Every structure is written in structure tokens, then in C-alpha cells.
Amino acid sequence: MRSLINAISNRIDADEEDQLVVTLAKKYIETFLTTMIGKKQKYLRKRRLKIKAELASAIAITHPDRAGIFRGLLTSHPWEEYEQVKAHFKMFNELL
């Protein structure tokens, strides 16, 4: 799995942006895990899940149209039940 995420930044036509995406995807997940030290953690408790999250983050940026599995996950979740989500969409509507 680690080699899959590295392949994004190491492919023949990879450029500086591709390398940055991979670096920042890894940093994003590492920052999350560092923030969770000492707290009850329900996400990314195993190394393989951390690596999958890094890959998923990089794919979501480099190929958002191919991240379909995540689209299904997002649409199957009852986001309308979260007050914070409602508040943010209200702000979007006011701005538009």
C-alpha cells in the first residue's frame, strides 16, 4: 500500500505538485494521529488504516472523479443530522 502512494509522486510524468500532494497527504494523516495521542481514538488505530488514509487523501486530490467509493460513503451518511454541517451550509447559502 505504501508503494501505491509513493507511485503517485514517482511516476514518469510526476511533477512538483504531485510530490507535494503525497507529502501533504502523509502530513495531514500524521497531524491527525499526533493530535489524537492520549485521547480515545476510533479512527486509524492500525498502521494499515493509516496508510490507506494517506492513499485515499492523495487520490481524492489527484483524481477526485475516481474517488467514487468515497462519494458513496459520503452520500450514505446522514450529514443533515449534524448541527455544524447545517450551520456551514447556511453560511454557503447566505454567501451565494
Number of C-alpha atoms within 10 A of each C-alpha: 12 12 10 12 22 16 15 20 20 15 11 8 8 12 12 8 11 19 17 13 19 24 16 14 22 19 13 15 17 14 11 12 16 10 10 13 9 7 8 7 10 7 12 15 10 8 9 12 13 18 19 16 18 24 21 18 21 24 19 16 14 16 11 14 10 11 15 12 8 13 12 10 9 11 9 9 9 8 12 10 9 9 10 11 12 13 11 11 13 12 11 10 9 8 7 6
